Amino acid sequence: MSAPEPRNDEVRLSAWVHGHVQGVGFRWWTRSRALELGLTGFASNRPDGRVHVVAQGTREACEKLLELLRSGKTPGSVDKVVADWTEPDATMTGFSER
């Protein structure tokens, strides 16, 4: 009997994006990339200048979004992205800008 194929389980990525990321189209860009990857969630401006990105979907798609956030090819200027991984805890639909 062979080992079962690994499942690409659903995950939740919570990414705090530091840098010049407000007022430059960053949330719109993030939403577009997330929708292309089939993710649900949101991108939200925070009072301290960061953008909080929460995305749910397959681990592979979430890892790709994280790679894009860190790519240096985003609007504005990203200094650092702090990521946290958890299990999805609520059903989200679509991807919104908050």
N, C-alpha and C positions, 0 to 999 in steps of 0.2 A: 504494500500500500504506500503510495507516494504522499509526501507532505502536501497539505493544502496550499493553494496559491495565496500569497500575502494579499490581504485586502487593502484597498486604498481608502481607508476610513475617512469619514468627514471629521474635520477639525475646525477650531476657531483660532484665527490669528488676531492678536491684538498688538498693533505696532504703533509706537510713539515716535513720530518723525520730528526731529529737531533741525533747525536752520531757518532760512528765509523761505517759508512755505505757505505764508498767508498773503492773500491779495495778488497771487501770481498765476491762478488757474490750477493750482496743485490738486485741490479736491475734485475738480471736474476731470482732470487727467487721470487721477486715481480711480474714479468711478468708471471711466471709459475702459481702463485696463482690466478692472475687476469684472465688468460685464463681459468683456471679450473672453475672459477665463472661466466664465460661468459661476462666478462667486456672488454671494449675497452679503449685505452688511451696510456699512456707512463710513464716511470720512467726515470728521468733525473738527472745526477750529476750536482750539482751547485758549483760554484767556492769557496763558503765558507764552503764546506764540507758536506752540507746537500744533501739529495735526495728529489726531488720534484716528487710526484706521482699524476698523474691526471687519474682518472678512471670514466667511464660512464657506466651506466646500471641501473638495478633496485636498489632501495634504500636498499633492503635486501642484495643484493650481495655486494654493496659498503660498507655497514656497516660491513659485514663479513670480507672484505679485511682490513678495518680499524682495526677491532679486531685482525686480524692476524699481522698487522704491529706493534701493541702494545703488542703482546703476549709474547715477550721475547724469542721467538723461531725462530727468524730471523738470517740470517748470520750477523756477526759483532755484534755491541752492540747499541741498540736504547735507547737513553736517554729520548726522548720526541717526540711526534707526534702532530703537530698542524694541525687541520682539518678545512676545510671550505666547505660548501655545497651550490651549486647553481643549476640552471636549466641548462641542456645541451645547449650549444650555437653553437655547430658545430658537424657535423657527423664525427665520427672517426671510422676507421676500424682497426682491430687487436690491439695488444698491443706491443709497441716497447720500446727498451732501447735506450736512447739518451745520 
